[in-house]
């Protein structure tokens, strides 16, 4: 077997599994942000032509999958498995998208870590020879998340500066062993870390220790230092959690520099009133399947680690006073010698 496990948590991929193509679609607020040129589609409003926010999120994931498959030069009939996750109860955005596309389906819930959880699983299936092509996807929507986890936007409730803005959009990647896309080289599974925090309006602080734990395991397992990467991004720690993660890593012997960023801080402009920054499954999905893949294909990045972070509570658990268990999954993408120009994915 070509695949190799390093330590308890890290997988090394040796057979040339690649992100053959990718697509990212975004809501209107995201489409006015810092990465607007990297999105394949920007919707004019949060309804995206649907009659509810939940249907809009589903449409966004459907569109992201369709665009990624089209760009890969294959058809949905050639996709062996569709692996996807979102934030809604029972994973309905992913499940209903699977109903539309009729690809064999594995739904996965990892909260906002879903982008790298699904990508890791999709890569494992290709590496092991079970699949020729897989599709990994993740989505979130500000209005659906607010309605489920906090208060509907019509309520107009005030939020503290530590709160985050759930990113509206979806990202998808087609994985296989053909093409010129970035290779999936390593993946490290996270462990659940719970520091006893209970505030749903301060998710960055709750998730930062899980991000640091997974990054430390990833770097120790493969024998790397942060400075050996062109870019390391956490999923959605934003302005509160990102510096906490950097401090925790430095205390553990891994000092980060300008290569260490956060997806939740890369999407919105400072004047867009996104509180501490972006959050949600689409935070890391838009940055990865939009911006990062494009930068790697254009030769501007050659080695990137994406550490998608997630808070594993639900509305009932925090209403009952439970603390917030968190997790992070890390994936290293490599484009030896830089990209080959050409189009994204």
RAGIFEN-V865913 format. One record per pair of residues at least 12 apart in sequence whose ideal C-beta (glycine too) atoms are under 8 Angstrom apart, sorted by sequence separation. I is the first residue (numbers start at 1). J is the second residue. D is the distance in whole Angstrom. If there is no record, write none. Layout:
((I & J & D) (I & J & D))
This chain:
((2 & 14 & 5) (3 & 15 & 7) (30 & 42 & 7) (31 & 43 & 7) (48 & 60 & 6) (95 & 107 & 6) (122 & 134 & 4) (264 & 276 & 8) (265 & 277 & 5) (292 & 304 & 6) (312 & 324 & 8) (313 & 325 & 7) (2 & 15 & 4) (26 & 39 & 4) (43 & 56 & 8) (84 & 97 & 6) (94 & 107 & 5) (108 & 121 & 7) (122 & 135 & 7) (264 & 277 & 4) (265 & 278 & 7) (311 & 324 & 5) (312 & 325 & 5) (24 & 38 & 7) (25 & 39 & 6) (28 & 42 & 7) (84 & 98 & 7) (94 & 108 & 8) (122 & 136 & 4) (195 & 209 & 5) (246 & 260 & 6) (264 & 278 & 4) (292 & 306 & 7) (311 & 325 & 8) (312 & 326 & 6) (24 & 39 & 5) (25 & 40 & 6) (26 & 41 & 7) (27 & 42 & 8) (28 & 43 & 6) (82 & 97 & 8) (106 & 121 & 7) (121 & 136 & 7) (262 & 277 & 7) (263 & 278 & 7) (264 & 279 & 6) (311 & 326 & 5) (312 & 327 & 6) (24 & 40 & 6) (25 & 41 & 4) (26 & 42 & 5) (27 & 43 & 6) (28 & 44 & 6) (82 & 98 & 5) (91 & 107 & 4) (193 & 209 & 5) (267 & 283 & 7) (310 & 326 & 7) (23 & 40 & 5) (25 & 42 & 7) (26 & 43 & 7) (28 & 45 & 6) (43 & 60 & 7) (65 & 82 & 7) (91 & 108 & 8) (119 & 136 & 5) (193 & 210 & 4) (215 & 232 & 7) (309 & 326 & 7) (310 & 327 & 5) (25 & 43 & 7) (28 & 46 & 7) (91 & 109 & 6) (118 & 136 & 4) (192 & 210 & 7) (242 & 260 & 8) (288 & 306 & 5) (309 & 327 & 8) (310 & 328 & 7) (27 & 46 & 6) (65 & 84 & 8) (82 & 101 & 6) (118 & 137 & 7) (191 & 210 & 8) (242 & 261 & 8) (264 & 283 & 5) (267 & 286 & 6) (287 & 306 & 8) (309 & 328 & 5) (118 & 138 & 6) (146 & 166 & 7) (190 & 210 & 6) (193 & 213 & 5) (242 & 262 & 4) (263 & 283 & 5) (267 & 287 & 7) (308 & 328 & 7) (27 & 48 & 8) (82 & 103 & 4) (84 & 105 & 8) (115 & 136 & 8) (145 & 166 & 4) (241 & 262 & 8) (263 & 284 & 5) (266 & 287 & 6) (307 & 328 & 5) (308 & 329 & 6) (41 & 63 & 6) (79 & 101 & 8) (81 & 103 & 7) (82 & 104 & 7) (83 & 105 & 8) (84 & 106 & 8) (85 & 107 & 7) (191 & 213 & 6) (242 & 264 & 8) (284 & 306 & 6) (307 & 329 & 7) (308 & 330 & 8) (61 & 84 & 7) (80 & 103 & 8) (81 & 104 & 5) (82 & 105 & 5) (83 & 106 & 5) (84 & 107 & 7) (85 & 108 & 5) (115 & 138 & 4) (142 & 165 & 6) (190 & 213 & 7) (191 & 214 & 8) (211 & 234 & 5) (226 & 249 & 7) (242 & 265 & 7) (263 & 286 & 8) (307 & 330 & 5) (308 & 331 & 8) (40 & 64 & 8) (79 & 103 & 5) (80 & 104 & 7) (81 & 105 & 7) (82 & 106 & 7) (83 & 107 & 8) (84 & 108 & 7) (85 & 109 & 6) (87 & 111 & 7) (114 & 138 & 4) (142 & 166 & 4) (190 & 214 & 4) (211 & 235 & 8) (232 & 256 & 7) (238 & 262 & 6) (263 & 287 & 4) (284 & 308 & 4) (306 & 330 & 7) (61 & 86 & 7) (76 & 101 & 5) (81 & 106 & 6) (83 & 108 & 6) (85 & 110 & 6) (87 & 112 & 7) (141 & 166 & 7) (142 & 167 & 7) (143 & 168 & 8) (189 & 214 & 8) (237 & 262 & 5) (263 & 288 & 8) (266 & 291 & 7) (284 & 309 & 8) (305 & 330 & 6) (306 & 331 & 5) (41 & 67 & 7) (76 & 102 & 7) (140 & 166 & 6) (142 & 168 & 5) (188 & 214 & 6) (211 & 237 & 6) (236 & 262 & 7) (238 & 264 & 4) (239 & 265 & 6) (305 & 331 & 7) (40 & 67 & 5) (76 & 103 & 6) (140 & 167 & 6) (141 & 168 & 5) (232 & 259 & 5) (233 & 260 & 8) (234 & 261 & 8) (235 & 262 & 8) (236 & 263 & 6) (237 & 264 & 6) (238 & 265 & 6) (305 & 332 & 5) (306 & 333 & 7) (86 & 114 & 7) (112 & 140 & 7) (140 & 168 & 7) (141 & 169 & 8) (226 & 254 & 6) (231 & 259 & 6) (232 & 260 & 5) (233 & 261 & 5) (234 & 262 & 5) (235 & 263 & 5) (236 & 264 & 4) (304 & 332 & 7) (305 & 333 & 8) (57 & 86 & 7) (85 & 114 & 3) (140 & 169 & 7) (188 & 217 & 6) (207 & 236 & 7) (208 & 237 & 6) (225 & 254 & 7) (226 & 255 & 7) (230 & 259 & 6) (232 & 261 & 7) (233 & 262 & 6) (234 & 263 & 7) (235 & 264 & 7) (303 & 332 & 7) (304 & 333 & 5) (84 & 114 & 8) (85 & 115 & 8) (139 & 169 & 7) (140 & 170 & 8) (188 & 218 & 4) (207 & 237 & 6) (211 & 241 & 7) (215 & 245 & 7) (226 & 256 & 5) (227 & 257 & 6) (229 & 259 & 5) (231 & 261 & 7) (233 & 263 & 5) (234 & 264 & 8) (303 & 333 & 8) (304 & 334 & 8) (57 & 88 & 7) (139 & 170 & 4) (226 & 257 & 7) (303 & 334 & 5) (61 & 93 & 5) (65 & 97 & 6) (85 & 117 & 7) (103 & 135 & 7) (138 & 170 & 7) (139 & 171 & 8) (186 & 218 & 7) (204 & 236 & 7) (227 & 259 & 7) (302 & 334 & 7) (303 & 335 & 8) (27 & 60 & 8) (61 & 94 & 7) (85 & 118 & 6) (137 & 170 & 6) (138 & 171 & 6) (188 & 221 & 7) (203 & 236 & 7) (204 & 237 & 5) (208 & 241 & 4) (212 & 245 & 5) (216 & 249 & 7) (226 & 259 & 6) (233 & 266 & 7) (302 & 335 & 5) (54 & 88 & 7) (58 & 92 & 7) (84 & 118 & 6) (137 & 171 & 7) (204 & 238 & 5) (207 & 241 & 6) (208 & 242 & 7) (211 & 245 & 5) (215 & 249 & 6) (226 & 260 & 6) (301 & 335 & 7) (302 & 336 & 7) (25 & 60 & 5) (58 & 93 & 5) (62 & 97 & 5) (66 & 101 & 8) (83 & 118 & 4) (137 & 172 & 4) (186 & 221 & 8) (204 & 239 & 7) (205 & 240 & 5) (206 & 241 & 8) (209 & 244 & 8) (219 & 254 & 6) (302 & 337 & 7) (57 & 93 & 5) (61 & 97 & 5) (65 & 101 & 6) (136 & 172 & 7) (137 & 173 & 8) (186 & 222 & 6) (204 & 240 & 4) (205 & 241 & 6) (208 & 244 & 4) (209 & 245 & 8) (212 & 248 & 4) (216 & 252 & 5) (240 & 276 & 5) (299 & 335 & 8) (302 & 338 & 5) (135 & 172 & 6) (136 & 173 & 5) (162 & 199 & 8) (204 & 241 & 3) (208 & 245 & 4) (212 & 249 & 5) (238 & 275 & 8) (239 & 276 & 4) (296 & 333 & 7) (301 & 338 & 8) (302 & 339 & 8) (25 & 63 & 5) (54 & 92 & 7) (58 & 96 & 5) (62 & 100 & 5) (83 & 121 & 5) (135 & 173 & 7) (163 & 201 & 4) (202 & 240 & 6) (203 & 241 & 7) (204 & 242 & 7) (216 & 254 & 6) (238 & 276 & 4) (239 & 277 & 5) (297 & 335 & 7) (300 & 338 & 7) (301 & 339 & 8) (25 & 64 & 5) (54 & 93 & 7) (58 & 97 & 6) (62 & 101 & 7) (83 & 122 & 5) (135 & 174 & 6) (136 & 175 & 7) (162 & 201 & 6) (163 & 202 & 7) (164 & 203 & 6) (205 & 244 & 6) (209 & 248 & 6) (215 & 254 & 7) (238 & 277 & 3) (296 & 335 & 4) (299 & 338 & 4) (300 & 339 & 7) (23 & 63 & 8) (24 & 64 & 7) (97 & 137 & 7) (134 & 174 & 7) (135 & 175 & 8) (162 & 202 & 4) (164 & 204 & 7) (204 & 244 & 7) (208 & 248 & 7) (212 & 252 & 7) (238 & 278 & 7) (299 & 339 & 4) (23 & 64 & 5) (81 & 122 & 7) (133 & 174 & 6) (134 & 175 & 5) (160 & 201 & 5) (236 & 277 & 7) (238 & 279 & 7) (292 & 333 & 7) (298 & 339 & 5) (299 & 340 & 7) (23 & 65 & 8) (25 & 67 & 7) (58 & 100 & 8) (133 & 175 & 7) (134 & 176 & 8) (159 & 201 & 6) (160 & 202 & 8) (162 & 204 & 7) (236 & 278 & 6) (296 & 338 & 8) (297 & 339 & 4) (299 & 341 & 7) (23 & 66 & 8) (94 & 137 & 7) (133 & 176 & 5) (162 & 205 & 7) (236 & 279 & 4) (296 & 339 & 5) (297 & 340 & 7) (298 & 341 & 6) (23 & 67 & 4) (81 & 125 & 6) (132 & 176 & 6) (236 & 280 & 7) (295 & 339 & 8) (297 & 341 & 7) (23 & 68 & 4) (80 & 125 & 7) (94 & 139 & 8) (132 & 177 & 8) (297 & 342 & 6) (22 & 68 & 6) (93 & 139 & 5) (297 & 343 & 7) (21 & 68 & 5) (236 & 283 & 4) (297 & 344 & 6) (21 & 69 & 8) (23 & 71 & 6) (93 & 141 & 8) (235 & 283 & 6) (236 & 284 & 7) (297 & 345 & 7) (22 & 71 & 7) (126 & 175 & 5) (235 & 284 & 4) (21 & 71 & 4) (80 & 130 & 7) (81 & 131 & 6) (126 & 176 & 6) (150 & 200 & 7) (294 & 344 & 4) (21 & 72 & 4) (80 & 131 & 4) (83 & 134 & 6) (84 & 135 & 8) (93 & 144 & 8) (122 & 173 & 8) (126 & 177 & 7) (149 & 200 & 7) (233 & 284 & 7) (293 & 344 & 6) (294 & 345 & 8) (20 & 72 & 5) (21 & 73 & 8) (80 & 132 & 6) (82 & 134 & 8) (83 & 135 & 7) (84 & 136 & 7) (85 & 137 & 8) (86 & 138 & 7) (123 & 175 & 6) (293 & 345 & 6) (80 & 133 & 6) (81 & 134 & 5) (82 & 135 & 5) (83 & 136 & 5) (84 & 137 & 4) (85 & 138 & 5) (86 & 139 & 5) (87 & 140 & 5) (122 & 175 & 5) (78 & 132 & 7) (79 & 133 & 5) (80 & 134 & 6) (81 & 135 & 7) (83 & 137 & 8) (84 & 138 & 6) (86 & 140 & 6) (119 & 173 & 6) (233 & 287 & 6) (290 & 344 & 8) (78 & 133 & 6) (79 & 134 & 7) (82 & 137 & 7) (84 & 139 & 8) (233 & 288 & 8) (79 & 135 & 5) (88 & 144 & 6) (115 & 171 & 7) (119 & 175 & 8) (289 & 345 & 8) (87 & 144 & 7) (88 & 145 & 8) (87 & 145 & 5) (74 & 133 & 6) (89 & 148 & 7) (233 & 292 & 7) (88 & 148 & 6) (204 & 264 & 8) (72 & 133 & 7) (87 & 148 & 7) (123 & 184 & 4) (231 & 292 & 7) (87 & 149 & 8) (124 & 187 & 8) (123 & 187 & 7) (231 & 295 & 8) (119 & 184 & 7) (69 & 135 & 7) (68 & 135 & 7) (120 & 187 & 4) (119 & 187 & 8) (241 & 309 & 8) (68 & 137 & 8) (120 & 189 & 7) (167 & 236 & 8) (65 & 135 & 6) (231 & 301 & 6) (116 & 187 & 7) (230 & 301 & 5) (233 & 304 & 7) (235 & 306 & 7) (65 & 137 & 6) (164 & 236 & 7) (204 & 276 & 6) (230 & 302 & 6) (231 & 303 & 8) (232 & 304 & 7) (233 & 305 & 7) (235 & 307 & 7) (237 & 309 & 6) (64 & 137 & 6) (204 & 277 & 8) (230 & 303 & 5) (231 & 304 & 5) (232 & 305 & 5) (233 & 306 & 6) (234 & 307 & 5) (235 & 308 & 4) (236 & 309 & 6) (164 & 238 & 5) (229 & 303 & 5) (230 & 304 & 6) (231 & 305 & 8) (233 & 307 & 7) (234 & 308 & 8) (235 & 309 & 4) (64 & 139 & 7) (228 & 303 & 7) (229 & 304 & 7) (232 & 307 & 7) (234 & 309 & 6) (235 & 310 & 7) (61 & 137 & 6) (203 & 279 & 6) (229 & 305 & 5) (61 & 138 & 8) (93 & 170 & 8) (113 & 190 & 7) (61 & 139 & 4) (162 & 240 & 5) (60 & 139 & 6) (87 & 166 & 8) (58 & 139 & 8) (60 & 141 & 7) (57 & 139 & 5) (57 & 140 & 7) (57 & 141 & 4) (56 & 141 & 6) (54 & 141 & 8) (57 & 144 & 5) (218 & 305 & 7) (53 & 141 & 6) (56 & 144 & 8) (84 & 172 & 8) (218 & 307 & 8) (53 & 143 & 4) (54 & 144 & 5) (215 & 305 & 8) (53 & 144 & 5) (215 & 307 & 6) (214 & 307 & 6) (235 & 328 & 7) (53 & 147 & 7) (234 & 328 & 7) (46 & 141 & 7) (79 & 174 & 7) (112 & 207 & 8) (46 & 142 & 7) (211 & 307 & 5) (46 & 143 & 6) (167 & 264 & 8) (211 & 309 & 5) (210 & 309 & 6) (74 & 174 & 7) (164 & 264 & 6) (167 & 267 & 6) (210 & 310 & 8) (72 & 174 & 4) (207 & 309 & 4) (71 & 174 & 8) (165 & 268 & 7) (207 & 310 & 7) (229 & 332 & 8) (68 & 172 & 4) (72 & 176 & 7) (207 & 311 & 6) (64 & 169 & 8) (67 & 172 & 7) (68 & 173 & 6) (69 & 174 & 6) (206 & 311 & 6) (17 & 123 & 5) (64 & 170 & 4) (68 & 174 & 5) (63 & 170 & 7) (64 & 171 & 6) (65 & 172 & 5) (72 & 179 & 7) (60 & 168 & 8) (64 & 172 & 4) (165 & 273 & 8) (203 & 311 & 5) (11 & 120 & 7) (17 & 126 & 5) (60 & 169 & 6) (61 & 170 & 4) (165 & 274 & 4) (13 & 123 & 6) (17 & 127 & 5) (60 & 170 & 4) (164 & 274 & 7) (165 & 275 & 6) (222 & 332 & 8) (15 & 126 & 8) (57 & 168 & 8) (61 & 172 & 7) (164 & 275 & 6) (167 & 278 & 4) (171 & 282 & 7) (182 & 293 & 6) (15 & 127 & 5) (163 & 275 & 5) (164 & 276 & 5) (165 & 277 & 7) (166 & 278 & 8) (167 & 279 & 7) (168 & 280 & 8) (170 & 282 & 6) (181 & 293 & 7) (218 & 330 & 4) (11 & 124 & 7) (14 & 127 & 8) (20 & 133 & 7) (29 & 142 & 8) (57 & 170 & 7) (162 & 275 & 7) (163 & 276 & 7) (164 & 277 & 6) (165 & 278 & 6) (166 & 279 & 5) (167 & 280 & 5) (169 & 282 & 4) (172 & 285 & 8) (200 & 313 & 7) (214 & 327 & 8) (215 & 328 & 8) (13 & 127 & 5) (27 & 141 & 7) (161 & 275 & 6) (162 & 276 & 6) (164 & 278 & 6) (165 & 279 & 7) (166 & 280 & 4) (168 & 282 & 7) (171 & 285 & 3) (182 & 296 & 5) (214 & 328 & 4) (218 & 332 & 8) (27 & 142 & 7) (160 & 275 & 8) (161 & 276 & 6) (164 & 279 & 4) (167 & 282 & 4) (170 & 285 & 6) (171 & 286 & 5) (173 & 288 & 8) (181 & 296 & 8) (182 & 297 & 8) (213 & 328 & 7) (214 & 329 & 7) (215 & 330 & 6) (159 & 275 & 6) (166 & 282 & 8) (167 & 283 & 5) (169 & 285 & 7) (173 & 289 & 5) (181 & 297 & 7) (210 & 326 & 4) (214 & 330 & 5) (169 & 286 & 5) (171 & 288 & 6) (172 & 289 & 6) (180 & 297 & 8) (209 & 326 & 7) (210 & 327 & 5) (211 & 328 & 4) (171 & 289 & 3) (200 & 318 & 5) (206 & 324 & 5) (210 & 328 & 5) (116 & 235 & 8) (167 & 286 & 6) (171 & 290 & 7) (207 & 326 & 4) (115 & 235 & 7) (173 & 293 & 7) (192 & 312 & 7) (198 & 318 & 7) (206 & 326 & 5) (3 & 124 & 7) (203 & 324 & 7) (207 & 328 & 7) (46 & 168 & 6) (113 & 235 & 7) (182 & 304 & 8) (112 & 235 & 6) (198 & 321 & 7) (3 & 127 & 5) (112 & 236 & 5) (198 & 322 & 7) (200 & 324 & 7) (2 & 127 & 7) (3 & 128 & 6) (198 & 323 & 5) (199 & 324 & 8) (197 & 323 & 6) (198 & 324 & 6) (1 & 128 & 7) (196 & 323 & 5) (197 & 324 & 6) (195 & 323 & 8) (194 & 323 & 5) (39 & 169 & 7) (194 & 324 & 7) (194 & 325 & 4) (193 & 325 & 7) (194 & 326 & 7) (192 & 325 & 5) (193 & 326 & 5) (192 & 326 & 7) (193 & 327 & 7) (145 & 280 & 6) (192 & 327 & 5) (29 & 165 & 8) (191 & 327 & 7) (30 & 167 & 6) (190 & 327 & 4) (30 & 168 & 6) (142 & 280 & 8) (190 & 328 & 4) (29 & 168 & 7) (30 & 169 & 5) (141 & 280 & 8) (190 & 329 & 5) (27 & 167 & 8) (28 & 168 & 8) (140 & 280 & 3) (189 & 329 & 6) (190 & 330 & 8) (26 & 167 & 8) (27 & 168 & 3) (140 & 281 & 4) (141 & 282 & 8) (188 & 329 & 7) (26 & 168 & 7) (27 & 169 & 6) (139 & 281 & 6) (140 & 282 & 4) (187 & 329 & 7) (188 & 330 & 4) (26 & 169 & 4) (138 & 281 & 4) (139 & 282 & 6) (140 & 283 & 7) (187 & 330 & 7) (188 & 331 & 8) (25 & 169 & 6) (138 & 282 & 7) (186 & 330 & 8) (187 & 331 & 5) (24 & 169 & 7) (25 & 170 & 5) (140 & 285 & 8) (186 & 331 & 7) (187 & 332 & 7) (24 & 170 & 7) (25 & 171 & 8) (138 & 284 & 8) (139 & 285 & 7) (186 & 332 & 4) (24 & 171 & 4) (138 & 285 & 4) (184 & 331 & 6) (185 & 332 & 5) (23 & 171 & 7) (24 & 172 & 8) (137 & 285 & 7) (184 & 332 & 8) (185 & 333 & 7) (22 & 171 & 7) (23 & 172 & 5) (184 & 333 & 6) (185 & 334 & 5) (22 & 172 & 7) (23 & 173 & 8) (183 & 333 & 7) (22 & 173 & 4) (182 & 333 & 4) (183 & 334 & 5) (21 & 173 & 7) (22 & 174 & 7) (182 & 334 & 6) (183 & 335 & 7) (20 & 173 & 8) (21 & 174 & 5) (182 & 335 & 5) (183 & 336 & 8) (19 & 173 & 5) (20 & 174 & 5) (19 & 174 & 7) (20 & 175 & 6) (19 & 175 & 6) (20 & 176 & 5) (18 & 175 & 7) (17 & 175 & 6) (18 & 176 & 6) (20 & 178 & 6) (21 & 179 & 7) (17 & 176 & 8) (18 & 177 & 7) (20 & 179 & 4) (22 & 181 & 8) (180 & 339 & 8) (17 & 177 & 6) (18 & 178 & 7) (21 & 181 & 7) (180 & 340 & 5) (16 & 177 & 5) (18 & 179 & 6) (20 & 181 & 5) (15 & 177 & 7) (18 & 180 & 8) (19 & 181 & 4) (180 & 342 & 7) (18 & 181 & 4) (19 & 182 & 5) (18 & 182 & 6) (181 & 345 & 6) (18 & 183 & 5) (19 & 184 & 7) (17 & 183 & 7) (18 & 184 & 7) (115 & 281 & 6) (149 & 315 & 6) (16 & 183 & 6) (17 & 184 & 5) (112 & 279 & 6) (114 & 281 & 5) (148 & 315 & 6) (112 & 280 & 6) (116 & 284 & 7) (112 & 281 & 5) (115 & 284 & 4) (119 & 288 & 8) (13 & 183 & 7) (111 & 281 & 8) (115 & 285 & 4) (13 & 184 & 5) (112 & 283 & 7) (113 & 284 & 8) (114 & 285 & 8) (174 & 345 & 8) (13 & 185 & 6) (112 & 284 & 7) (116 & 288 & 8) (173 & 345 & 8) (12 & 185 & 7) (13 & 186 & 7) (115 & 288 & 6) (12 & 186 & 6) (13 & 187 & 7) (115 & 289 & 8) (11 & 186 & 7) (10 & 186 & 6) (11 & 187 & 5) (10 & 187 & 7) (11 & 188 & 8) (10 & 188 & 4) (9 & 188 & 5) (10 & 189 & 8) (6 & 186 & 8) (9 & 189 & 5) (9 & 190 & 8) (9 & 191 & 7) (116 & 306 & 6) (115 & 306 & 8) (116 & 307 & 7) (117 & 308 & 7) (116 & 308 & 4) (87 & 280 & 6) (115 & 308 & 5) (117 & 310 & 8) (87 & 281 & 6) (114 & 308 & 7) (86 & 281 & 6) (113 & 308 & 4) (85 & 281 & 6) (112 & 308 & 7) (113 & 309 & 6) (114 & 310 & 7) (112 & 309 & 6) (113 & 310 & 3) (110 & 308 & 8) (112 & 310 & 4) (111 & 310 & 3) (112 & 311 & 7) (110 & 310 & 5) (111 & 311 & 5) (111 & 312 & 5) (110 & 312 & 8) (9 & 214 & 8) (10 & 217 & 7) (9 & 217 & 5) (10 & 218 & 6) (123 & 331 & 8) (9 & 218 & 8) (120 & 329 & 6) (7 & 217 & 7) (12 & 222 & 7) (10 & 221 & 4) (120 & 331 & 6) (9 & 221 & 7) (10 & 222 & 6) (117 & 329 & 5) (119 & 331 & 6) (7 & 220 & 8) (116 & 329 & 4) (7 & 221 & 4) (113 & 327 & 5) (116 & 330 & 7) (6 & 221 & 5) (113 & 328 & 6) (116 & 331 & 5) (6 & 222 & 6) (111 & 327 & 8) (113 & 329 & 5) (110 & 327 & 7) (110 & 329 & 7) (68 & 289 & 7) (64 & 289 & 7) (89 & 314 & 8) (35 & 266 & 6) (34 & 266 & 6) (35 & 267 & 6) (34 & 267 & 6) (33 & 267 & 5) (34 & 268 & 7) (33 & 268 & 5) (34 & 269 & 6) (33 & 269 & 6) (30 & 267 & 6) (32 & 269 & 8) (30 & 268 & 7) (29 & 268 & 7) (33 & 272 & 6) (32 & 272 & 7) (29 & 272 & 7) (29 & 274 & 8) (39 & 286 & 7) (38 & 286 & 8) (40 & 290 & 7) (35 & 286 & 7) (39 & 290 & 5) (30 & 282 & 8) (35 & 287 & 7) (38 & 290 & 4) (38 & 291 & 4) (35 & 290 & 6) (26 & 282 & 8) (30 & 286 & 7) (35 & 291 & 5) (38 & 294 & 5) (26 & 286 & 6) (24 & 285 & 7) (24 & 286 & 5) (26 & 290 & 8) (24 & 289 & 5) (22 & 288 & 8) (23 & 289 & 6) (24 & 290 & 3) (22 & 289 & 4) (23 & 290 & 8) (24 & 291 & 8) (22 & 290 & 7) (22 & 293 & 5) (71 & 343 & 8) (71 & 344 & 8) (72 & 345 & 7) (19 & 293 & 6) (71 & 345 & 5) (68 & 345 & 7) (40 & 344 & 8) (38 & 344 & 8) (19 & 333 & 7) (22 & 344 & 7) (23 & 345 & 7) (21 & 344 & 8) (22 & 345 & 4) (21 & 345 & 4) (20 & 345 & 7) (19 & 345 & 7))
